[in-house]
Amino acid sequence: MAKTRTRFVCQNCGYQAPKGFGRCPSCGQFNMMVEEVIEAARPGRGPAARPTALQRSTPQRLREVSADIGERLPVPVEEFNRVLGGGIVPGSIILLGGDPGIGKSTIMLEISNLLAESAGRVLYVSGEESAAQIKMRADRLNVEAEELFLLTETNLGIIFEHVQATNPAILVIDSIQTTFLEEIESSPGSVSQVRECASRLQYLAKSSGICVFLIGHVTKEGTIAGPRVLEHIVDTVLFLEGDPFQAYRLLRSVKNRFGATSEVGVFEMAGDGMAEVANPSEAFLAERVVNAPGSAIAVTMEGTRPLLVELQALTSPTAFGNPRRTPNGVDINRLLLISAVLSKRVGFKLHEQDIFVNVIGGLKVSEPASDLAMAIAMASSYLDKPVPADLAIVGEVGLSGELRAVGQLAARLNEAVKLGFKRVLAPRMRRKGDGIPGSLKLVEARNLAEALAVVFPKD
């Protein structure tokens, strides 16, 4: 009998070593090395076995290769279609990640129901919940498509057998961390199991044309649990994010081989499931308090979509030696940069002020084009003067206090006009671009001091 061999695998990055370490030499994480049994692969198991010599691909001239990827399967939810780039490509494999309880299973069950009515048979495989639990959710969501099939199974070999029997157009795996292969000795969710199961599902998708959705867990750092190779295997990576205490959810594309990345779809969590938000800017500004100090409207871009969001800031005298800088929805480094520029270039005494910045609606704004709106909101709170209600703000702030131009300005300005704004404060442009609405007054400034003089004129 062959001697059993083991290896130690990091559950964070997949680093392998013949012996264990308290700290992974590759990623530096502690207590992530897990012992796994090495076993030779058994050829010929399941539909994902290695191809024979007759099935292997052959080189082709690039000019002879067809660029036709097939007709996309449209999803009857426009926000979901936007994130995917216009629909589902047959044979693609899509990974959906998000925090626990954010609504991953809810939105996938709704999408599966709609696809079963429009695109063909859908097989929904759950390894985390029983059939009765999923049925309770389906009744709440009014899911009753005739071609939607449910399977509660974690063994990937058995799942492949049911796939061959039902021949679905769409396969949903909830979740990839609970799926396992019998020939691999490690437990479900380990690096070896997740990597091999994803590879088998990828081969299934590419060889049969079935579109595969994988639902993945997210670690406390906000990344997909399992090896990073999982995100390289799939064609599209989607993140469902949002504040659990808010109703809005953002479906964000961070990787898409068939469309633009950084696209965002906006949904609202309701009692009967996820409802798409057709006009996100209007929804985010619905509860805005006009003429309140510390509030400014930023015109940001999420992918190809312009969004108007409300940035709120609060400055108050600190009771400690080191003033606090507390961001919610913005990057802490951008907050520190803007506060330093206001102190150095404008003369605000923010070194003795606690500063709090919040993005309304549970959104996360990382675009530098929101720098000027953040600075104006902080100055508004510091001076205790409101920002004019008809003014939207866009622009990037440099370290010397200069304002830098942003991209896709015409699309931003048109979105501001739709929501009734009369003026937009923006960096001064050398050349006037096309597409600027005639009904909008573009207020330009060279630096932060000029911008503050425009917003808060001296009496």
N, C-alpha and C positions, 0 to 999 in steps of 0.2 A: 504494500500500500504506500502511495506517495506521501511524503511528509507534508503536513499542512504548513503553509507559509502565511505570514501576516505582514502587514505594513501599517504605518500610521499616516492618516490623511487629515489635513486641515479642513475643517468644515466651513471655513470662511473663504479660502482662496483655492483649495484643491491641492496644495503642496503635499508631496509624498516623501516619506523618509522611512528607512528600515527600523528606526527607533523613535520613541516619543520624545517630545520637548514640551516643557511648560509654556514656552512662548514660540509661536510659529516663526521660523527664520525668514519666511517670505513676506507675510503681511504684518507681523508683529503682534497679532492677537494672542491673548493668553487663554489657556485651557480649551483650545479648539482642536487639538490633535486627538483623533479617535482611531483605535485599532480596528482594522478590517482584515478579513480573511481573503487571501489571493486564491482564486480558483480559475483554472483554464476555461476559456469560453467553449461552450458546446455548439458546434456548427449545426445549422439547419433547423433551429428552433424558431417557430413563428414566422410571420410574413416579413419580418425585418432581418432575415438571415442574409448573409453576404451574397451578392449576385454572382452567378456563374460566369464563365468566360463568354458565353453567348449573349449574356445580358449586359455586359460591360459597355460603357460608352466609348465612342471613337472620336478622334479629333475631327473638327470641321473647320472650313475656312470661315473667318468671321463674317465676310460679306455674304455668305450663303446661309447664315443663321437667321431664322425668322424672329422678329421682335414681337410677334403677337403672343401675349401672355394669356389670351382667352378673355372672354366676356366676364366682367366683374359681376358678382352677385350683389345687387343693391340691398341695403338694409333699410327697412321702412322707418328709420329714425334718422333725421337729417343730421343731427349733431354727431351721431356715431359714424355716419358716412363721411362727414368732414374730417374726422380724426384718421380714418382709414385711408383717406385719399380718394374717395369716390365709390367705395364698395369693397367687397371681399374678393380677393384674387383666388381662384380655384387652386388647390394644392398648397396654399400658404399655411404657415403655422404662426399663431398669434399668442403672445403672452400678456395676460392681464394681471397686474399687481396692485396692491393697496393695503392700507392698514386694516387690522381686524375690525369687523363691524362697519366698515365704510360703505358697503353695499355691492361688493363684487359679485356674490352669488345672486343677488336680487337683479342687478342689471343684466347678467348673463342669462338668467331664466327668462326675463322679458324678451331679450334679443332672440333667444332660442325659439320662443313661442312665435314671434313674428317671422323668423326665417322658416319655420316649419310650415307656415301658411303661404309663403311666397317663393321660397327657394327649393324646397324639397324636404326629405326626411332628416330629422335631427336626433342624434343620440346624445343624451345628457348623462354623463357618468359622474357619480358623486362618491367620494371615499370618506367624507366627513360626516354626512348626515344620513339618516335612515329614509326610506321611501315615504314613510308617514310624515316626517318632518318637512320634506320637500313638497309633499302634497298640501300641507297646511299653508306654506308660503305661496304655492301656485293658486290656491283658492283665493287668497288675499289679493293676488295680482291679476286675477281673472285669466289665468293661463289655462287654455283648453283646446289647443291645436290638436288635430287628429294625427298628424305625422310627427309629433314630439314623443320620443321614447325615453324612458328613465331607467337607469341601471345603477345599482349600488354595488360597486366592486372596486377593489384596490389592486388585484393581481393583473398586471398588464397582459400576460398571456391569455387569460380568460377574456379580458376586454377585447383583444384582437379577434378572438373567436366570435364574439357577439357582433363586432364590426363587419366581419365577413358574412354573417348571417343576415344582418339588417341592411347592409349596404347604404349607410347614410351619406348625405351630402355634406353635413356639418357634424363634427365630433367635438364635444366639450368635456374636458377633464377637470374636475373640481375635487382636489387640487393635485398638482404635480408632485407636491411633497408627501402625499399619502400613497402614491402609486409605487409599486415595487415589482421587481423581476425575481423569480424563484432561484435562478442560477447565480444570483449575486447574494453573498452571505450577509452583507451589511443591512442595517435596519432601514425602513422607509424614511426618506428625508435626508439621508446621508449624501455626501458628494457623489459617490459611485452610483447610487440608485438614481438620483436626479439626473445625472449626466447621461447614463445609459438609457433611461426611460425616455428622456427628451430626444435622444438620437434615434431610437426606434420609432417614435411618433413622427419625427421629421421624415424618416424614410417612408413611412406609411403615407404621409401627406404628398410627398413628391412622386411616389410611384402610383398612387391611386387617384390623385386629384381631389381627395377629401380635404376640406378646410378644417384645421384643428385649432381649437381654442384651449389654452392652458391657463388655469388660474393659479397664481403663485402667492405665497406668503411673503410678507415684508418684515425685515428685521427691525430692531429698535433704532438702527441708524438710518432707516428709510430705504434700504436696498433690497432687491429680491433675494430671499433666502436661498442658499445653495451656492454652487460654484458660478463664477462669472461666465463660464463657458455656456451656461444656459441662455444668457442673453445674446450670445453670438450664434447659437444654433437657430433661434427663431427668426422669422422675417420681420415681425413687428412687435414692439414692446410698448404697452399702454400702462399708464398709471392712473388709478382712480384716487383722487386726493381731495381734501377739504377738511374743514373744522368739524369734528363730530358734534359740536354744539350748534352748528349752523345747518340750514337746510340745503345749501348749495353744494354740489359736487362737481369737480373738474376732471374730465377724462382727457389726459394729456398724452400725446405721442412723443416718445423720446427716441424711438428708432422705427423707421419705416422704409423698407426696400422698394415699396411701390407708391410712395407719396412723400409729401413734405413732412419733416419732423417739426416738433414743437407746436403742432396744431392742438387746439383745445376745443373740446365740446363741453357745454355747460348743462347740468341737470339739476333738478330740484327733488329732494327726497320727500315724498308725500306718503300718506297712509296707504295708498294703493300702488306704490312702487315709485320708480324713477320717471319723472316727467321732464322732457327736454325744454330748455329755456330758449325761445326763439330770439329774444332781444336781451342779451345778458347785461349790456350797459344800462338799459332802463331799469332792469331788476336790481342791479347793484346800487343805483342812485335813488331808489324808490323811497327810502326812509331818510334821505338827506335833510339835515336841518340847515336852512338857508341863513346866512349872515351869522354863523357861529364862529368865533375865533378858533384858530387851530385846524381848520378844515380847508382842503384844497382838492381840486379835481385834476387827476392825472390822466393823460391820454396815452395808453400803453398798447403794445402789440403782442398778441399771443399767436404765434405762427403767422398766418396771413390775415388774422382777424383783429381789427382795432377794438379796444375795450376802454371805456371810461370808468375809472374807479375812484373812490373817495379815500384820500389819505388824511388821517387825523393825527395831530401832534399835540402833546401837552408838555409844557415846561413849568417847573415849579422849583422854588429855592430848596436846595438840598440840606438835609440835617446831618450829613455825614462828611467825612473828609474827602472821600472819593465820590463824585456824583454818579448816579446810575444812568445807564443807557439801555433801555428796554425796547426791543423791536418785536413786532408781531405782524408777520407777513412780508417783512423786508429784511435784507441782509444786514447783519450787525456791522459789517465792515463799511457798507455804504452809509449807514447811520453815523458812524464815527467820522467818516470822511466829510460828510455834509456839515456836521456840528463843528469840526475843526476849521472848515472854510469860512463858516459864518463867524467864528470867533476871530480868526486871523485877518480875513479880508474885509469884513464888514464892521467888526468891532463889538459884536454881541458878547456879553460876559456869560457865556454858557458854561464856563468852568465851575460856576457855582450853582448850576441848575441841573436838576434831574430831568431827563428827556425820555418821553414815551411816544412811540410811533406805532400806529395801528392801521391796517388796511381793512376796510369794512367789507363784510361778506365772507370772511375766511379765506380770501385769496392770498396768493404769494406772488409778489411782484419783484422780479430780479433784473428787469431791464434798466439800463442806465438812463433811459429817457424819462424816468420818473424822478430823477435827482432834483430837478428844479421844483417840482410840485412838493417834494418832501421839504426842501429848504424854505419854500414859501409858507408851508403849513407850520413849520417850527418858528419862523419869524412872526407869523400871525399870532401864535400862542404867546410868544415872548413879549410882543408889543401890545397884546390884547386888542387887536384890531381884526375885523373879519375880512376875508377875501371877497371881492365882488361876486355876486351870485351868477352872473352871466359870463364869467371868465374861466376857461379851461387852460391847463398849463402843460407844456411839453418841453423837454430840453435836458441835456446832460451838463453837469457842472464839473469843471476842471479844478485842479489843485490851486491854480492861481486865481480862481473865481470867475474865469471866463466861461461862457456858455457855448457849447458845441452842438452842431446840427445833428439831427437824427434822421433815420431813414423812413421811407414811406410816409412822408409828411402829408401828402394829399389825401391818403386814405384816413389818416387820423383826423384831419380837418373836416372831412365829409361826415365822419361819425359824430363829431361834435355838433355840426349843424343839425343833424337828424334829431338830436336831443335838445335842441333849442338854445344852444350857447351862441352868443353874439360875438364874443372875442376869444382869441387864443393867444396866450403869451408863449413866444417861441424864440430861439436864438436868431440873431440877424443872419440873413442869407446873402451871399454875394450875388447869386443869380436867382431870380424868381422862378420857381418851378411851375409846371403845368398842373392843372387840376385843382387849383385853390378855389374854393367857392367864392362867388362874388358877393354873397350876402354876409360873409364873415369878415370881421376886421382882424387882421393879423398884426398883433402888437409885438415888435421885435426889440430885443435888448442884446447888448454885446457882453455884458458881464452880470454878475449877481447883484451888484449894487444898483445898476440901472433897472433891473427887474424889480427889485424891492421898491425903487422910487415910483415905478409905474403902478404897482399894486397898492402901495401905501403912500399916496402923495401927501406932502406936507400941507397942513391947513394954512 
